[in-house]
């Protein structure tokens, strides 16, 4: 509590003095005095991991777009997975895409579409924390859509659409990944 009250801890660029302030997936946590920056990600076991990032990378975060609508006077805006409302997004930004947000200004820097061939991280379900490239998406109107993913070693797996979080264009992720690069080891390799 003493640490937080000295205004040393920043979450997403804002000083937080509440000891119990909730931080979630993709949040950037900065400690000025030790010059440390962390990003909250998942490891392949599905646990949160504080992943150390360099200063440059701590200036932005990725936000998944949950829905795109119009506000008063027809202003288009999108709502992200961490509850931000971003006005005037690029007209190409749709649901399930990911936008890169500047933490200090809260503006959209650029975005990446949800489409085959892009890098994703799984943020829920059994494959939580795994990173791979989208192969294809099975559409099931009215029920769960399934997405098939292949990781860099060649393992393929599939998960529901809502567990997917796009983290990069093509095979190159926009953020550095925690150790193991999101590849799930089999039980034998894990020892």
C-alpha positions as CSV (number, residue, x, y, z in Angstrom):
1,X,0.0,0.0,0.0
2,X,2.9,2.4,0.8
3,X,4.2,1.8,-2.7
4,X,1.0,2.6,-4.4
5,X,0.4,5.7,-2.3
6,X,3.7,7.2,-3.3
7,X,2.3,7.4,-6.8
8,X,5.0,5.2,-8.3
9,X,2.8,2.7,-10.2
10,X,1.2,3.6,-13.5
11,X,-1.4,1.4,-15.2
12,X,-1.9,2.3,-18.9
13,X,-0.1,5.6,-18.4
14,X,-2.3,6.7,-15.5
15,X,-1.1,6.8,-11.9
16,X,-3.2,4.5,-9.8
17,X,-3.2,4.8,-6.0
18,X,-5.8,2.1,-5.4
19,X,-4.1,-1.0,-4.1
20,X,-6.8,-3.2,-5.6
21,X,-7.0,-1.6,-9.0
22,X,-7.8,-4.3,-11.6
23,X,-5.4,-4.7,-14.4
24,X,-6.2,-7.0,-17.3
25,X,-4.9,-8.6,-20.5
26,X,-2.6,-6.3,-22.6
27,X,-2.4,-3.6,-19.9
28,X,0.9,-1.8,-19.5
29,X,2.3,-1.4,-16.0
30,X,5.1,1.1,-15.5
31,X,7.3,1.7,-12.4
32,X,9.1,5.0,-13.0
33,X,11.8,4.7,-10.3
34,X,13.1,1.3,-11.4
35,X,12.5,2.2,-15.0
36,X,10.6,-1.0,-15.5
37,X,7.7,-1.5,-17.9
38,X,5.6,-4.6,-18.0
39,X,2.7,-5.9,-20.2
40,X,0.2,-8.3,-18.8
41,X,-0.1,-11.3,-21.1
42,X,-0.9,-15.0,-20.8
43,X,1.6,-17.8,-20.7
44,X,0.7,-21.2,-22.3
45,X,-0.6,-22.5,-19.0
46,X,-3.3,-19.8,-19.1
47,X,-1.8,-17.9,-16.2
48,X,-1.2,-14.1,-16.3
49,X,2.4,-13.3,-16.7
50,X,4.1,-9.9,-16.2
51,X,6.2,-9.6,-19.4
52,X,9.0,-7.1,-19.3
53,X,8.9,-4.7,-22.3
54,X,11.3,-2.0,-23.5
55,X,10.4,1.7,-23.1
56,X,9.3,2.1,-26.8
57,X,6.9,-0.8,-26.6
58,X,5.4,0.5,-23.4
59,X,3.9,3.5,-25.2
60,X,1.1,1.6,-26.9
61,X,-1.2,-1.3,-26.2
62,X,-3.4,-3.5,-28.4
63,X,-7.1,-3.4,-27.9
64,X,-9.6,-5.8,-29.4
65,X,-12.6,-4.2,-30.9
66,X,-15.8,-5.5,-29.4
67,X,-18.3,-3.5,-31.4
68,X,-18.6,-0.6,-33.8
69,X,-21.6,1.7,-33.7
70,X,-22.7,5.2,-34.2
71,X,-23.1,7.7,-31.4
72,X,-25.0,11.1,-31.3
73,X,-25.0,12.9,-34.6
74,X,-23.9,9.8,-36.4
75,X,-20.4,9.8,-34.9
76,X,-18.8,6.4,-35.5
77,X,-17.1,4.9,-32.5
78,X,-15.7,1.5,-31.4
79,X,-15.7,-0.2,-28.0
80,X,-12.7,-2.2,-27.1
81,X,-12.1,-5.2,-24.8
82,X,-10.9,-3.0,-22.0
83,X,-13.9,-0.7,-22.0
84,X,-12.4,2.2,-24.0
85,X,-14.6,4.1,-26.4
86,X,-12.6,5.4,-29.4
87,X,-14.3,7.9,-31.7
88,X,-13.8,8.1,-35.4
89,X,-12.0,4.8,-36.0
90,X,-10.8,3.9,-39.4
91,X,-13.9,2.9,-41.5
92,X,-12.3,-0.5,-42.1
93,X,-12.2,-1.4,-38.4
94,X,-14.8,-4.1,-37.7
95,X,-15.6,-6.4,-34.8
96,X,-12.8,-8.8,-33.8
97,X,-10.1,-6.6,-35.3
98,X,-7.4,-5.2,-33.1
99,X,-6.4,-1.5,-32.9
100,X,-3.1,-0.2,-31.6
101,X,-3.8,2.6,-29.1
102,X,-1.3,5.2,-27.9
103,X,-1.5,5.1,-24.1
104,X,-0.8,8.8,-23.4
105,X,-3.3,10.2,-26.0
106,X,-5.7,7.3,-26.3
107,X,-5.7,7.7,-30.1
108,X,-5.7,4.8,-32.6
109,X,-2.3,4.5,-34.2
110,X,-3.1,1.7,-36.6
111,X,-5.1,-1.5,-36.8
112,X,-4.9,-5.1,-38.0
113,X,-7.9,-7.0,-39.5
114,X,-9.2,-10.3,-38.3
115,X,-8.3,-12.5,-41.4
116,X,-6.5,-15.6,-42.4
117,X,-2.7,-15.3,-42.2
118,X,-2.6,-12.9,-39.2
119,X,-1.0,-13.7,-35.8
120,X,-3.4,-14.3,-32.9
121,X,-3.2,-15.0,-29.2
122,X,-5.8,-17.1,-27.5
123,X,-7.3,-15.3,-24.5
124,X,-9.7,-17.9,-23.2
125,X,-10.6,-21.6,-23.2
126,X,-8.2,-24.6,-23.2
127,X,-5.6,-23.2,-25.5
128,X,-5.3,-19.9,-23.5
129,X,-2.0,-18.1,-24.1
130,X,-1.1,-19.9,-27.3
131,X,0.0,-17.9,-30.3
132,X,-0.4,-18.9,-33.9
133,X,-1.5,-17.9,-37.3
134,X,-5.2,-18.0,-38.5
135,X,-5.7,-20.8,-41.0
136,X,-9.4,-20.3,-41.6
137,X,-12.7,-19.6,-39.9
138,X,-15.8,-21.8,-39.9
139,X,-18.9,-19.8,-39.9
140,X,-21.9,-21.1,-37.9
141,X,-24.6,-18.4,-37.9
142,X,-26.5,-18.6,-34.7
143,X,-23.9,-20.6,-32.8
144,X,-20.2,-20.6,-32.0
145,X,-17.9,-19.8,-34.9
146,X,-14.7,-21.9,-34.9
147,X,-11.3,-20.6,-35.9
148,X,-8.5,-22.9,-36.9
149,X,-5.0,-21.9,-35.9
150,X,-1.5,-23.1,-36.6
151,X,1.5,-22.2,-34.4
152,X,5.1,-21.7,-35.6
153,X,6.1,-25.3,-34.9
154,X,3.2,-26.6,-37.0
155,X,0.8,-27.7,-34.3
156,X,-2.8,-27.0,-35.4
157,X,-5.6,-26.4,-33.0
158,X,-9.0,-24.7,-33.0
159,X,-11.0,-22.5,-30.7
160,X,-14.1,-20.3,-30.6
161,X,-14.1,-17.0,-32.2
162,X,-14.6,-15.0,-29.0
163,X,-11.4,-16.5,-27.5
164,X,-9.3,-14.9,-30.3
165,X,-7.2,-11.8,-30.0
166,X,-5.3,-10.6,-33.1
167,X,-1.8,-9.5,-32.1
168,X,0.0,-8.9,-35.5
169,X,-0.1,-8.5,-39.2
170,X,1.1,-11.6,-41.1
171,X,3.4,-13.8,-39.0
172,X,5.0,-10.9,-37.1
173,X,3.4,-9.9,-33.8
174,X,3.3,-6.2,-32.9
175,X,4.2,-7.0,-29.3
176,X,7.0,-9.0,-27.8
177,X,5.8,-12.3,-26.5
178,X,6.6,-13.9,-23.1
179,X,9.2,-16.7,-23.1
180,X,8.3,-19.7,-25.1
181,X,6.6,-17.5,-27.7
182,X,3.2,-18.9,-27.0
183,X,4.0,-22.4,-28.2
184,X,2.5,-25.1,-26.0
185,X,4.9,-27.9,-25.2
186,X,3.8,-31.4,-24.9
187,X,4.0,-33.0,-21.5
188,X,7.3,-34.7,-22.3
189,X,9.0,-31.5,-23.6
190,X,7.7,-29.5,-20.6
191,X,9.8,-31.2,-18.0
